[in-house]
């Protein structure tokens, strides 16, 4: 893991542990990278419960309870979908903090409305707090995914502060 990601994951793990919080992830375009970053840190089992890799729409529905209507009306890469992914991750885990990610990492798959690099993220707490954002990341597939992971980790730090 690169040094920036390692430092960020270590800081997040320390903050989660200090606050007695446990985290879960619901990832699509990042394929579990957020969960990997956290679990690369020794001792993370005390602050990380589980990760859901829901790459397909079916997985989003089956594992997280994302509604078919939401996916049809708004698409997998939408704030509505990541909202439901976050709630589903909280509902189906022992965690009290969640982050979800769905995006178009490229090189294909983009449209004029949602070009390559479009990534939606949501951060939620079991107390009902929810933050959602849509980002436009630049670069190749790996760069888009890495930026999404960094944004996800930083967003968790903000929501638990």
Chimera marker file (.cmm) of the C-alpha trace (Angstrom):
<marker_set name="trace">
<marker id="1" x="0.000" y="0.000" z="0.000" r="1" g="1" b="0" radius="0.5"/>
<marker id="2" x="1.303" y="3.441" z="-0.786" r="1" g="1" b="0" radius="0.5"/>
<marker id="3" x="2.389" y="5.665" z="2.060" r="1" g="1" b="0" radius="0.5"/>
<marker id="4" x="-0.432" y="8.231" z="1.786" r="1" g="1" b="0" radius="0.5"/>
<marker id="5" x="-3.129" y="5.565" z="1.923" r="1" g="1" b="0" radius="0.5"/>
<marker id="6" x="-1.398" y="3.745" z="4.761" r="1" g="1" b="0" radius="0.5"/>
<marker id="7" x="-1.129" y="6.912" z="6.870" r="1" g="1" b="0" radius="0.5"/>
<marker id="8" x="-4.753" y="7.807" z="6.198" r="1" g="1" b="0" radius="0.5"/>
<marker id="9" x="-6.001" y="4.294" z="7.038" r="1" g="1" b="0" radius="0.5"/>
<marker id="10" x="-3.879" y="4.225" z="10.205" r="1" g="1" b="0" radius="0.5"/>
<marker id="11" x="-5.260" y="7.605" z="11.314" r="1" g="1" b="0" radius="0.5"/>
<marker id="12" x="-8.821" y="6.454" z="10.631" r="1" g="1" b="0" radius="0.5"/>
<marker id="13" x="-8.288" y="3.205" z="12.545" r="1" g="1" b="0" radius="0.5"/>
<marker id="14" x="-6.929" y="5.131" z="15.518" r="1" g="1" b="0" radius="0.5"/>
<marker id="15" x="-9.894" y="7.534" z="15.471" r="1" g="1" b="0" radius="0.5"/>
<marker id="16" x="-12.450" y="4.741" z="15.184" r="1" g="1" b="0" radius="0.5"/>
<marker id="17" x="-10.825" y="2.855" z="18.065" r="1" g="1" b="0" radius="0.5"/>
<marker id="18" x="-10.562" y="5.966" z="20.238" r="1" g="1" b="0" radius="0.5"/>
<marker id="19" x="-14.271" y="6.671" z="19.754" r="1" g="1" b="0" radius="0.5"/>
<marker id="20" x="-15.345" y="3.039" z="20.125" r="1" g="1" b="0" radius="0.5"/>
<marker id="21" x="-16.778" y="2.957" z="16.596" r="1" g="1" b="0" radius="0.5"/>
<marker id="22" x="-16.915" y="0.090" z="14.123" r="1" g="1" b="0" radius="0.5"/>
<marker id="23" x="-16.990" y="0.572" z="10.371" r="1" g="1" b="0" radius="0.5"/>
<marker id="24" x="-18.356" y="-1.231" z="7.325" r="1" g="1" b="0" radius="0.5"/>
<marker id="25" x="-17.961" y="-0.572" z="3.608" r="1" g="1" b="0" radius="0.5"/>
<marker id="26" x="-20.219" y="-1.034" z="0.581" r="1" g="1" b="0" radius="0.5"/>
<marker id="27" x="-18.059" y="-0.801" z="-2.523" r="1" g="1" b="0" radius="0.5"/>
<marker id="28" x="-18.708" y="-1.086" z="-6.212" r="1" g="1" b="0" radius="0.5"/>
<marker id="29" x="-16.086" y="0.518" z="-8.493" r="1" g="1" b="0" radius="0.5"/>
<marker id="30" x="-13.341" y="0.298" z="-5.832" r="1" g="1" b="0" radius="0.5"/>
<marker id="31" x="-13.781" y="-3.467" z="-5.516" r="1" g="1" b="0" radius="0.5"/>
<marker id="32" x="-12.960" y="-3.641" z="-1.814" r="1" g="1" b="0" radius="0.5"/>
<marker id="33" x="-10.005" y="-1.252" z="-1.865" r="1" g="1" b="0" radius="0.5"/>
<marker id="34" x="-11.329" y="0.787" z="1.094" r="1" g="1" b="0" radius="0.5"/>
<marker id="35" x="-11.735" y="-2.383" z="3.147" r="1" g="1" b="0" radius="0.5"/>
<marker id="36" x="-8.260" y="-3.523" z="2.090" r="1" g="1" b="0" radius="0.5"/>
<marker id="37" x="-6.700" y="-0.206" z="3.099" r="1" g="1" b="0" radius="0.5"/>
<marker id="38" x="-8.235" y="-0.477" z="6.560" r="1" g="1" b="0" radius="0.5"/>
<marker id="39" x="-7.502" y="-4.157" z="7.086" r="1" g="1" b="0" radius="0.5"/>
<marker id="40" x="-3.880" y="-3.724" z="5.983" r="1" g="1" b="0" radius="0.5"/>
<marker id="41" x="-3.400" y="-2.009" z="9.365" r="1" g="1" b="0" radius="0.5"/>
<marker id="42" x="-2.631" y="-4.369" z="12.239" r="1" g="1" b="0" radius="0.5"/>
<marker id="43" x="-5.335" y="-4.314" z="14.889" r="1" g="1" b="0" radius="0.5"/>
<marker id="44" x="-8.074" y="-3.204" z="12.508" r="1" g="1" b="0" radius="0.5"/>
<marker id="45" x="-10.333" y="-6.075" z="13.599" r="1" g="1" b="0" radius="0.5"/>
<marker id="46" x="-11.369" y="-3.925" z="16.558" r="1" g="1" b="0" radius="0.5"/>
<marker id="47" x="-12.790" y="-1.189" z="14.340" r="1" g="1" b="0" radius="0.5"/>
<marker id="48" x="-13.763" y="-2.902" z="11.065" r="1" g="1" b="0" radius="0.5"/>
<marker id="49" x="-16.678" y="-5.324" z="10.839" r="1" g="1" b="0" radius="0.5"/>
<marker id="50" x="-17.128" y="-6.263" z="7.189" r="1" g="1" b="0" radius="0.5"/>
<marker id="51" x="-17.094" y="-5.078" z="3.617" r="1" g="1" b="0" radius="0.5"/>
<marker id="52" x="-19.669" y="-5.602" z="0.903" r="1" g="1" b="0" radius="0.5"/>
<marker id="53" x="-18.367" y="-5.701" z="-2.657" r="1" g="1" b="0" radius="0.5"/>
<marker id="54" x="-21.498" y="-5.138" z="-4.685" r="1" g="1" b="0" radius="0.5"/>
<marker id="55" x="-20.236" y="-4.691" z="-8.199" r="1" g="1" b="0" radius="0.5"/>
<marker id="56" x="-23.412" y="-5.805" z="-9.967" r="1" g="1" b="0" radius="0.5"/>
<marker id="57" x="-26.866" y="-4.318" z="-9.567" r="1" g="1" b="0" radius="0.5"/>
<marker id="58" x="-28.072" y="-7.740" z="-8.402" r="1" g="1" b="0" radius="0.5"/>
<marker id="59" x="-25.488" y="-7.752" z="-5.611" r="1" g="1" b="0" radius="0.5"/>
<marker id="60" x="-26.567" y="-4.254" z="-4.554" r="1" g="1" b="0" radius="0.5"/>
<marker id="61" x="-30.146" y="-5.506" z="-4.326" r="1" g="1" b="0" radius="0.5"/>
<marker id="62" x="-29.451" y="-8.889" z="-2.700" r="1" g="1" b="0" radius="0.5"/>
<marker id="63" x="-26.754" y="-7.894" z="-0.200" r="1" g="1" b="0" radius="0.5"/>
<marker id="64" x="-27.731" y="-4.314" z="0.634" r="1" g="1" b="0" radius="0.5"/>
<marker id="65" x="-31.407" y="-4.040" z="-0.191" r="1" g="1" b="0" radius="0.5"/>
<marker id="66" x="-31.003" y="-1.352" z="-2.857" r="1" g="1" b="0" radius="0.5"/>
<marker id="67" x="-34.370" y="-1.127" z="-4.583" r="1" g="1" b="0" radius="0.5"/>
<marker id="68" x="-34.800" y="-2.131" z="-8.207" r="1" g="1" b="0" radius="0.5"/>
<marker id="69" x="-36.781" y="1.082" z="-8.706" r="1" g="1" b="0" radius="0.5"/>
<marker id="70" x="-33.851" y="3.215" z="-7.513" r="1" g="1" b="0" radius="0.5"/>
<marker id="71" x="-31.462" y="1.442" z="-9.873" r="1" g="1" b="0" radius="0.5"/>
<marker id="72" x="-33.843" y="1.752" z="-12.823" r="1" g="1" b="0" radius="0.5"/>
<marker id="73" x="-34.722" y="5.407" z="-12.208" r="1" g="1" b="0" radius="0.5"/>
<marker id="74" x="-31.333" y="6.764" z="-11.140" r="1" g="1" b="0" radius="0.5"/>
<marker id="75" x="-28.739" y="4.149" z="-12.141" r="1" g="1" b="0" radius="0.5"/>
<marker id="76" x="-26.083" y="2.398" z="-10.104" r="1" g="1" b="0" radius="0.5"/>
<marker id="77" x="-23.913" y="5.516" z="-10.122" r="1" g="1" b="0" radius="0.5"/>
<marker id="78" x="-26.217" y="7.906" z="-8.283" r="1" g="1" b="0" radius="0.5"/>
<marker id="79" x="-26.579" y="9.567" z="-4.922" r="1" g="1" b="0" radius="0.5"/>
<marker id="80" x="-29.863" y="7.705" z="-4.433" r="1" g="1" b="0" radius="0.5"/>
<marker id="81" x="-28.121" y="4.354" z="-4.881" r="1" g="1" b="0" radius="0.5"/>
<marker id="82" x="-25.204" y="5.093" z="-2.543" r="1" g="1" b="0" radius="0.5"/>
<marker id="83" x="-27.689" y="6.351" z="0.062" r="1" g="1" b="0" radius="0.5"/>
<marker id="84" x="-29.404" y="2.950" z="-0.020" r="1" g="1" b="0" radius="0.5"/>
<marker id="85" x="-26.067" y="1.116" z="-0.111" r="1" g="1" b="0" radius="0.5"/>
<marker id="86" x="-24.936" y="2.917" z="3.047" r="1" g="1" b="0" radius="0.5"/>
<marker id="87" x="-28.164" y="2.144" z="4.889" r="1" g="1" b="0" radius="0.5"/>
<marker id="88" x="-28.010" y="-1.464" z="3.723" r="1" g="1" b="0" radius="0.5"/>
<marker id="89" x="-24.431" y="-1.830" z="4.940" r="1" g="1" b="0" radius="0.5"/>
<marker id="90" x="-25.418" y="-0.501" z="8.371" r="1" g="1" b="0" radius="0.5"/>
<marker id="91" x="-28.524" y="-2.712" z="8.499" r="1" g="1" b="0" radius="0.5"/>
<marker id="92" x="-26.584" y="-5.849" z="7.532" r="1" g="1" b="0" radius="0.5"/>
<marker id="93" x="-23.540" y="-5.430" z="9.775" r="1" g="1" b="0" radius="0.5"/>
<marker id="94" x="-22.519" y="-4.809" z="13.360" r="1" g="1" b="0" radius="0.5"/>
<marker id="95" x="-21.050" y="-1.438" z="12.382" r="1" g="1" b="0" radius="0.5"/>
<marker id="96" x="-22.171" y="2.034" z="13.378" r="1" g="1" b="0" radius="0.5"/>
<marker id="97" x="-20.322" y="3.883" z="10.579" r="1" g="1" b="0" radius="0.5"/>
<marker id="98" x="-20.514" y="3.108" z="6.855" r="1" g="1" b="0" radius="0.5"/>
<marker id="99" x="-19.175" y="4.380" z="3.565" r="1" g="1" b="0" radius="0.5"/>
<marker id="100" x="-20.460" y="3.398" z="0.143" r="1" g="1" b="0" radius="0.5"/>
<marker id="101" x="-19.012" y="4.005" z="-3.299" r="1" g="1" b="0" radius="0.5"/>
<marker id="102" x="-20.355" y="3.567" z="-6.822" r="1" g="1" b="0" radius="0.5"/>
<marker id="103" x="-18.723" y="5.046" z="-9.870" r="1" g="1" b="0" radius="0.5"/>
<marker id="104" x="-17.413" y="4.841" z="-13.404" r="1" g="1" b="0" radius="0.5"/>
<marker id="105" x="-13.696" y="4.164" z="-13.202" r="1" g="1" b="0" radius="0.5"/>
<marker id="106" x="-13.231" y="3.656" z="-16.930" r="1" g="1" b="0" radius="0.5"/>
<marker id="107" x="-11.807" y="3.391" z="-19.411" r="1" g="1" b="0" radius="0.5"/>
<marker id="108" x="-15.313" y="2.731" z="-20.812" r="1" g="1" b="0" radius="0.5"/>
<marker id="109" x="-18.802" y="2.997" z="-19.402" r="1" g="1" b="0" radius="0.5"/>
<marker id="110" x="-19.103" y="6.764" z="-19.288" r="1" g="1" b="0" radius="0.5"/>
<marker id="111" x="-21.881" y="8.844" z="-20.822" r="1" g="1" b="0" radius="0.5"/>
<marker id="112" x="-22.301" y="12.563" z="-21.414" r="1" g="1" b="0" radius="0.5"/>
<marker id="113" x="-24.374" y="12.769" z="-18.213" r="1" g="1" b="0" radius="0.5"/>
<marker id="114" x="-22.017" y="10.536" z="-16.221" r="1" g="1" b="0" radius="0.5"/>
<marker id="115" x="-18.535" y="10.613" z="-17.760" r="1" g="1" b="0" radius="0.5"/>
<marker id="116" x="-15.672" y="8.350" z="-16.747" r="1" g="1" b="0" radius="0.5"/>
<marker id="117" x="-14.434" y="9.545" z="-13.364" r="1" g="1" b="0" radius="0.5"/>
<marker id="118" x="-17.929" y="10.167" z="-11.937" r="1" g="1" b="0" radius="0.5"/>
<marker id="119" x="-18.070" y="8.642" z="-8.465" r="1" g="1" b="0" radius="0.5"/>
<marker id="120" x="-20.854" y="8.883" z="-5.890" r="1" g="1" b="0" radius="0.5"/>
<marker id="121" x="-20.065" y="8.358" z="-2.212" r="1" g="1" b="0" radius="0.5"/>
<marker id="122" x="-22.178" y="8.293" z="0.926" r="1" g="1" b="0" radius="0.5"/>
<marker id="123" x="-21.137" y="8.210" z="4.553" r="1" g="1" b="0" radius="0.5"/>
<marker id="124" x="-23.579" y="7.266" z="7.268" r="1" g="1" b="0" radius="0.5"/>
<marker id="125" x="-23.885" y="6.691" z="10.981" r="1" g="1" b="0" radius="0.5"/>
<marker id="126" x="-26.342" y="4.545" z="12.880" r="1" g="1" b="0" radius="0.5"/>
<marker id="127" x="-27.594" y="7.768" z="14.494" r="1" g="1" b="0" radius="0.5"/>
<marker id="128" x="-29.107" y="8.779" z="11.134" r="1" g="1" b="0" radius="0.5"/>
<marker id="129" x="-26.358" y="11.184" z="10.063" r="1" g="1" b="0" radius="0.5"/>
<marker id="130" x="-25.762" y="10.970" z="6.311" r="1" g="1" b="0" radius="0.5"/>
<marker id="131" x="-23.437" y="12.829" z="3.945" r="1" g="1" b="0" radius="0.5"/>
<marker id="132" x="-23.576" y="12.257" z="0.181" r="1" g="1" b="0" radius="0.5"/>
<marker id="133" x="-21.436" y="13.623" z="-2.626" r="1" g="1" b="0" radius="0.5"/>
<marker id="134" x="-20.740" y="13.192" z="-6.321" r="1" g="1" b="0" radius="0.5"/>
<marker id="135" x="-17.178" y="13.688" z="-7.525" r="1" g="1" b="0" radius="0.5"/>
<marker id="136" x="-15.435" y="13.979" z="-10.878" r="1" g="1" b="0" radius="0.5"/>
<marker id="137" x="-12.037" y="12.355" z="-10.638" r="1" g="1" b="0" radius="0.5"/>
<marker id="138" x="-9.446" y="12.581" z="-13.397" r="1" g="1" b="0" radius="0.5"/>
<marker id="139" x="-6.964" y="10.011" z="-14.618" r="1" g="1" b="0" radius="0.5"/>
<marker id="140" x="-6.904" y="6.384" z="-15.619" r="1" g="1" b="0" radius="0.5"/>
<marker id="141" x="-8.898" y="3.593" z="-13.958" r="1" g="1" b="0" radius="0.5"/>
<marker id="142" x="-6.413" y="3.101" z="-11.131" r="1" g="1" b="0" radius="0.5"/>
<marker id="143" x="-6.127" y="6.836" z="-10.455" r="1" g="1" b="0" radius="0.5"/>
<marker id="144" x="-9.919" y="7.295" z="-10.347" r="1" g="1" b="0" radius="0.5"/>
<marker id="145" x="-10.292" y="4.368" z="-7.954" r="1" g="1" b="0" radius="0.5"/>
<marker id="146" x="-7.434" y="5.559" z="-5.728" r="1" g="1" b="0" radius="0.5"/>
<marker id="147" x="-8.928" y="9.059" z="-5.486" r="1" g="1" b="0" radius="0.5"/>
<marker id="148" x="-12.272" y="7.489" z="-4.538" r="1" g="1" b="0" radius="0.5"/>
<marker id="149" x="-10.610" y="5.467" z="-1.757" r="1" g="1" b="0" radius="0.5"/>
<marker id="150" x="-8.830" y="8.533" z="-0.364" r="1" g="1" b="0" radius="0.5"/>
<marker id="151" x="-12.065" y="10.534" z="-0.508" r="1" g="1" b="0" radius="0.5"/>
<marker id="152" x="-13.927" y="7.692" z="1.225" r="1" g="1" b="0" radius="0.5"/>
<marker id="153" x="-11.410" y="7.468" z="4.085" r="1" g="1" b="0" radius="0.5"/>
<marker id="154" x="-11.284" y="11.240" z="4.549" r="1" g="1" b="0" radius="0.5"/>
<marker id="155" x="-15.076" y="11.373" z="4.582" r="1" g="1" b="0" radius="0.5"/>
<marker id="156" x="-15.259" y="8.799" z="7.360" r="1" g="1" b="0" radius="0.5"/>
<marker id="157" x="-12.804" y="10.876" z="9.390" r="1" g="1" b="0" radius="0.5"/>
<marker id="158" x="-15.104" y="13.897" z="8.941" r="1" g="1" b="0" radius="0.5"/>
<marker id="159" x="-18.326" y="12.102" z="9.839" r="1" g="1" b="0" radius="0.5"/>
<marker id="160" x="-16.880" y="10.656" z="13.046" r="1" g="1" b="0" radius="0.5"/>
<marker id="161" x="-15.265" y="13.929" z="14.154" r="1" g="1" b="0" radius="0.5"/>
<link id1="1" id2="2" r="1" g="1" b="0" radius="0.2"/>
<link id1="2" id2="3" r="1" g="1" b="0" radius="0.2"/>
<link id1="3" id2="4" r="1" g="1" b="0" radius="0.2"/>
<link id1="4" id2="5" r="1" g="1" b="0" radius="0.2"/>
<link id1="5" id2="6" r="1" g="1" b="0" radius="0.2"/>
<link id1="6" id2="7" r="1" g="1" b="0" radius="0.2"/>
<link id1="7" id2="8" r="1" g="1" b="0" radius="0.2"/>
<link id1="8" id2="9" r="1" g="1" b="0" radius="0.2"/>
<link id1="9" id2="10" r="1" g="1" b="0" radius="0.2"/>
<link id1="10" id2="11" r="1" g="1" b="0" radius="0.2"/>
<link id1="11" id2="12" r="1" g="1" b="0" radius="0.2"/>
<link id1="12" id2="13" r="1" g="1" b="0" radius="0.2"/>
<link id1="13" id2="14" r="1" g="1" b="0" radius="0.2"/>
<link id1="14" id2="15" r="1" g="1" b="0" radius="0.2"/>
<link id1="15" id2="16" r="1" g="1" b="0" radius="0.2"/>
<link id1="16" id2="17" r="1" g="1" b="0" radius="0.2"/>
<link id1="17" id2="18" r="1" g="1" b="0" radius="0.2"/>
<link id1="18" id2="19" r="1" g="1" b="0" radius="0.2"/>
<link id1="19" id2="20" r="1" g="1" b="0" radius="0.2"/>
<link id1="20" id2="21" r="1" g="1" b="0" radius="0.2"/>
<link id1="21" id2="22" r="1" g="1" b="0" radius="0.2"/>
<link id1="22" id2="23" r="1" g="1" b="0" radius="0.2"/>
<link id1="23" id2="24" r="1" g="1" b="0" radius="0.2"/>
<link id1="24" id2="25" r="1" g="1" b="0" radius="0.2"/>
<link id1="25" id2="26" r="1" g="1" b="0" radius="0.2"/>
<link id1="26" id2="27" r="1" g="1" b="0" radius="0.2"/>
<link id1="27" id2="28" r="1" g="1" b="0" radius="0.2"/>
<link id1="28" id2="29" r="1" g="1" b="0" radius="0.2"/>
<link id1="29" id2="30" r="1" g="1" b="0" radius="0.2"/>
<link id1="30" id2="31" r="1" g="1" b="0" radius="0.2"/>
<link id1="31" id2="32" r="1" g="1" b="0" radius="0.2"/>
<link id1="32" id2="33" r="1" g="1" b="0" radius="0.2"/>
<link id1="33" id2="34" r="1" g="1" b="0" radius="0.2"/>
<link id1="34" id2="35" r="1" g="1" b="0" radius="0.2"/>
<link id1="35" id2="36" r="1" g="1" b="0" radius="0.2"/>
<link id1="36" id2="37" r="1" g="1" b="0" radius="0.2"/>
<link id1="37" id2="38" r="1" g="1" b="0" radius="0.2"/>
<link id1="38" id2="39" r="1" g="1" b="0" radius="0.2"/>
<link id1="39" id2="40" r="1" g="1" b="0" radius="0.2"/>
<link id1="40" id2="41" r="1" g="1" b="0" radius="0.2"/>
<link id1="41" id2="42" r="1" g="1" b="0" radius="0.2"/>
<link id1="42" id2="43" r="1" g="1" b="0" radius="0.2"/>
<link id1="43" id2="44" r="1" g="1" b="0" radius="0.2"/>
<link id1="44" id2="45" r="1" g="1" b="0" radius="0.2"/>
<link id1="45" id2="46" r="1" g="1" b="0" radius="0.2"/>
<link id1="46" id2="47" r="1" g="1" b="0" radius="0.2"/>
<link id1="47" id2="48" r="1" g="1" b="0" radius="0.2"/>
<link id1="48" id2="49" r="1" g="1" b="0" radius="0.2"/>
<link id1="49" id2="50" r="1" g="1" b="0" radius="0.2"/>
<link id1="50" id2="51" r="1" g="1" b="0" radius="0.2"/>
<link id1="51" id2="52" r="1" g="1" b="0" radius="0.2"/>
<link id1="52" id2="53" r="1" g="1" b="0" radius="0.2"/>
<link id1="53" id2="54" r="1" g="1" b="0" radius="0.2"/>
<link id1="54" id2="55" r="1" g="1" b="0" radius="0.2"/>
<link id1="55" id2="56" r="1" g="1" b="0" radius="0.2"/>
<link id1="56" id2="57" r="1" g="1" b="0" radius="0.2"/>
<link id1="57" id2="58" r="1" g="1" b="0" radius="0.2"/>
<link id1="58" id2="59" r="1" g="1" b="0" radius="0.2"/>
<link id1="59" id2="60" r="1" g="1" b="0" radius="0.2"/>
<link id1="60" id2="61" r="1" g="1" b="0" radius="0.2"/>
<link id1="61" id2="62" r="1" g="1" b="0" radius="0.2"/>
<link id1="62" id2="63" r="1" g="1" b="0" radius="0.2"/>
<link id1="63" id2="64" r="1" g="1" b="0" radius="0.2"/>
<link id1="64" id2="65" r="1" g="1" b="0" radius="0.2"/>
<link id1="65" id2="66" r="1" g="1" b="0" radius="0.2"/>
<link id1="66" id2="67" r="1" g="1" b="0" radius="0.2"/>
<link id1="67" id2="68" r="1" g="1" b="0" radius="0.2"/>
<link id1="68" id2="69" r="1" g="1" b="0" radius="0.2"/>
<link id1="69" id2="70" r="1" g="1" b="0" radius="0.2"/>
<link id1="70" id2="71" r="1" g="1" b="0" radius="0.2"/>
<link id1="71" id2="72" r="1" g="1" b="0" radius="0.2"/>
<link id1="72" id2="73" r="1" g="1" b="0" radius="0.2"/>
<link id1="73" id2="74" r="1" g="1" b="0" radius="0.2"/>
<link id1="74" id2="75" r="1" g="1" b="0" radius="0.2"/>
<link id1="75" id2="76" r="1" g="1" b="0" radius="0.2"/>
<link id1="76" id2="77" r="1" g="1" b="0" radius="0.2"/>
<link id1="77" id2="78" r="1" g="1" b="0" radius="0.2"/>
<link id1="78" id2="79" r="1" g="1" b="0" radius="0.2"/>
<link id1="79" id2="80" r="1" g="1" b="0" radius="0.2"/>
<link id1="80" id2="81" r="1" g="1" b="0" radius="0.2"/>
<link id1="81" id2="82" r="1" g="1" b="0" radius="0.2"/>
<link id1="82" id2="83" r="1" g="1" b="0" radius="0.2"/>
<link id1="83" id2="84" r="1" g="1" b="0" radius="0.2"/>
<link id1="84" id2="85" r="1" g="1" b="0" radius="0.2"/>
<link id1="85" id2="86" r="1" g="1" b="0" radius="0.2"/>
<link id1="86" id2="87" r="1" g="1" b="0" radius="0.2"/>
<link id1="87" id2="88" r="1" g="1" b="0" radius="0.2"/>
<link id1="88" id2="89" r="1" g="1" b="0" radius="0.2"/>
<link id1="89" id2="90" r="1" g="1" b="0" radius="0.2"/>
<link id1="90" id2="91" r="1" g="1" b="0" radius="0.2"/>
<link id1="91" id2="92" r="1" g="1" b="0" radius="0.2"/>
<link id1="92" id2="93" r="1" g="1" b="0" radius="0.2"/>
<link id1="93" id2="94" r="1" g="1" b="0" radius="0.2"/>
<link id1="94" id2="95" r="1" g="1" b="0" radius="0.2"/>
<link id1="95" id2="96" r="1" g="1" b="0" radius="0.2"/>
<link id1="96" id2="97" r="1" g="1" b="0" radius="0.2"/>
<link id1="97" id2="98" r="1" g="1" b="0" radius="0.2"/>
<link id1="98" id2="99" r="1" g="1" b="0" radius="0.2"/>
<link id1="99" id2="100" r="1" g="1" b="0" radius="0.2"/>
<link id1="100" id2="101" r="1" g="1" b="0" radius="0.2"/>
<link id1="101" id2="102" r="1" g="1" b="0" radius="0.2"/>
<link id1="102" id2="103" r="1" g="1" b="0" radius="0.2"/>
<link id1="103" id2="104" r="1" g="1" b="0" radius="0.2"/>
<link id1="104" id2="105" r="1" g="1" b="0" radius="0.2"/>
<link id1="105" id2="106" r="1" g="1" b="0" radius="0.2"/>
<link id1="106" id2="107" r="1" g="1" b="0" radius="0.2"/>
<link id1="107" id2="108" r="1" g="1" b="0" radius="0.2"/>
<link id1="108" id2="109" r="1" g="1" b="0" radius="0.2"/>
<link id1="109" id2="110" r="1" g="1" b="0" radius="0.2"/>
<link id1="110" id2="111" r="1" g="1" b="0" radius="0.2"/>
<link id1="111" id2="112" r="1" g="1" b="0" radius="0.2"/>
<link id1="112" id2="113" r="1" g="1" b="0" radius="0.2"/>
<link id1="113" id2="114" r="1" g="1" b="0" radius="0.2"/>
<link id1="114" id2="115" r="1" g="1" b="0" radius="0.2"/>
<link id1="115" id2="116" r="1" g="1" b="0" radius="0.2"/>
<link id1="116" id2="117" r="1" g="1" b="0" radius="0.2"/>
<link id1="117" id2="118" r="1" g="1" b="0" radius="0.2"/>
<link id1="118" id2="119" r="1" g="1" b="0" radius="0.2"/>
<link id1="119" id2="120" r="1" g="1" b="0" radius="0.2"/>
<link id1="120" id2="121" r="1" g="1" b="0" radius="0.2"/>
<link id1="121" id2="122" r="1" g="1" b="0" radius="0.2"/>
<link id1="122" id2="123" r="1" g="1" b="0" radius="0.2"/>
<link id1="123" id2="124" r="1" g="1" b="0" radius="0.2"/>
<link id1="124" id2="125" r="1" g="1" b="0" radius="0.2"/>
<link id1="125" id2="126" r="1" g="1" b="0" radius="0.2"/>
<link id1="126" id2="127" r="1" g="1" b="0" radius="0.2"/>
<link id1="127" id2="128" r="1" g="1" b="0" radius="0.2"/>
<link id1="128" id2="129" r="1" g="1" b="0" radius="0.2"/>
<link id1="129" id2="130" r="1" g="1" b="0" radius="0.2"/>
<link id1="130" id2="131" r="1" g="1" b="0" radius="0.2"/>
<link id1="131" id2="132" r="1" g="1" b="0" radius="0.2"/>
<link id1="132" id2="133" r="1" g="1" b="0" radius="0.2"/>
<link id1="133" id2="134" r="1" g="1" b="0" radius="0.2"/>
<link id1="134" id2="135" r="1" g="1" b="0" radius="0.2"/>
<link id1="135" id2="136" r="1" g="1" b="0" radius="0.2"/>
<link id1="136" id2="137" r="1" g="1" b="0" radius="0.2"/>
<link id1="137" id2="138" r="1" g="1" b="0" radius="0.2"/>
<link id1="138" id2="139" r="1" g="1" b="0" radius="0.2"/>
<link id1="139" id2="140" r="1" g="1" b="0" radius="0.2"/>
<link id1="140" id2="141" r="1" g="1" b="0" radius="0.2"/>
<link id1="141" id2="142" r="1" g="1" b="0" radius="0.2"/>
<link id1="142" id2="143" r="1" g="1" b="0" radius="0.2"/>
<link id1="143" id2="144" r="1" g="1" b="0" radius="0.2"/>
<link id1="144" id2="145" r="1" g="1" b="0" radius="0.2"/>
<link id1="145" id2="146" r="1" g="1" b="0" radius="0.2"/>
<link id1="146" id2="147" r="1" g="1" b="0" radius="0.2"/>
<link id1="147" id2="148" r="1" g="1" b="0" radius="0.2"/>
<link id1="148" id2="149" r="1" g="1" b="0" radius="0.2"/>
<link id1="149" id2="150" r="1" g="1" b="0" radius="0.2"/>
<link id1="150" id2="151" r="1" g="1" b="0" radius="0.2"/>
<link id1="151" id2="152" r="1" g="1" b="0" radius="0.2"/>
<link id1="152" id2="153" r="1" g="1" b="0" radius="0.2"/>
<link id1="153" id2="154" r="1" g="1" b="0" radius="0.2"/>
<link id1="154" id2="155" r="1" g="1" b="0" radius="0.2"/>
<link id1="155" id2="156" r="1" g="1" b="0" radius="0.2"/>
<link id1="156" id2="157" r="1" g="1" b="0" radius="0.2"/>
<link id1="157" id2="158" r="1" g="1" b="0" radius="0.2"/>
<link id1="158" id2="159" r="1" g="1" b="0" radius="0.2"/>
<link id1="159" id2="160" r="1" g="1" b="0" radius="0.2"/>
<link id1="160" id2="161" r="1" g="1" b="0" radius="0.2"/>
</marker_set>
